[in-house]
Amino acid sequence: MQLTDEEHDEIWEMVIDVFSEYELYNLIEKAAKRLKNPKPQIKFFTAKSLILTKSTIPQALDIINKLIEGDEDNFEYLYEKGKIYFIQGKYEEAEKFFIEALKRGHQNKFKIYL
């Protein structure tokens, strides 16, 4: 039986959910690479996982930048970019993105936790 691309990706998304539940962040990235047509939310989730491993910050930043290019008003993307800069010790850069995330996410009663 041959899976469609959509069925294939659905299975890998379930695998990513399981890896997330057990905090297997290094495996999330590997599973995400198996997706044929990754959705923005999966790319975002992969970036968040990469941030948590801290060893792949440049990759996470690259993913977040691409997501921001596609959706400049997404406050979650801006917040995650702020977290990346915060982890790197670039506090002034982080602050800019946290403030922008708060401005754009106010309708969602967005709060920042560091």
C-alpha positions in Angstrom: 0.0 0.0 0.0 1.4 3.4 -1.0 0.7 6.3 1.3 -0.2 9.7 -0.1 2.1 12.6 0.8 -0.7 13.8 3.2 -0.9 10.5 4.9 2.8 10.2 5.1 3.1 13.6 6.8 0.2 12.9 9.2 2.1 9.8 10.5 5.3 11.8 11.0 3.4 14.6 12.7 2.0 12.0 15.2 5.6 10.8 15.8 6.7 14.3 16.5 3.9 14.7 19.0 5.1 11.5 20.8 8.7 12.7 20.8 7.5 16.1 22.2 5.5 14.4 25.0 8.7 12.6 26.1 10.9 15.6 25.6 13.0 13.9 23.0 13.9 17.2 21.3 16.8 15.9 19.3 14.5 13.3 17.6 11.9 15.9 16.7 14.3 17.6 14.3 15.1 14.2 12.7 11.4 13.4 12.3 10.6 16.8 10.9 13.1 16.2 8.1 11.0 13.2 7.0 8.0 15.4 6.2 7.4 15.9 2.5 5.4 19.1 2.9 5.9 20.5 6.4 3.3 22.8 7.6 4.3 26.1 9.2 3.3 25.0 12.7 5.5 21.9 12.4 8.4 24.1 11.2 7.7 26.4 14.2 7.5 23.4 16.6 10.8 22.1 15.2 12.4 25.5 15.8 11.2 25.5 19.4 12.6 22.1 19.9 16.0 23.2 18.5 16.0 26.1 20.8 15.5 23.8 23.8 18.5 21.7 22.7 20.6 24.9 22.6 23.2 23.2 20.4 21.4 24.1 17.2 20.5 27.8 17.8 21.6 28.9 14.3 19.3 26.3 12.7 16.4 27.5 15.0 17.0 31.1 14.1 17.0 30.2 10.4 13.7 28.5 10.6 12.1 31.3 12.7 13.4 33.9 10.2 11.8 32.0 7.3 8.5 31.7 9.3 8.5 35.4 10.1 9.0 36.2 6.4 5.8 34.2 5.6 3.8 35.6 8.5 5.2 38.8 9.9 2.3 39.4 12.3 2.6 36.0 14.1 3.4 37.0 17.7 4.6 33.5 18.6 7.3 33.6 16.0 8.5 36.9 17.3 8.5 35.6 20.8 10.5 32.6 19.9 13.0 34.8 18.0 13.3 36.8 21.2 14.0 33.6 23.2 16.8 32.7 20.8 18.5 36.1 21.3 17.9 35.8 25.0 19.6 32.4 25.2 22.5 33.8 23.2 22.9 36.7 25.7 21.7 39.3 23.2 19.3 40.9 25.6 18.7 44.1 23.8 17.8 42.2 20.6 15.6 39.8 22.7 13.8 42.7 24.3 12.9 44.2 20.9 11.2 41.0 19.8 9.5 40.4 23.1 8.0 43.9 23.0 6.9 43.4 19.4 5.3 40.0 20.3 3.4 41.7 23.1 2.2 44.4 20.8 1.0 42.0 18.2 -0.4 39.4 20.6 -2.3 41.7 23.0 -5.7 40.4 21.6 -4.7 36.9 22.8 -3.8 38.1 26.3 -0.2 36.9 25.5 2.2 36.7 28.4 5.9 36.2 28.3 7.6 33.7 30.6 11.4 33.4 30.7 
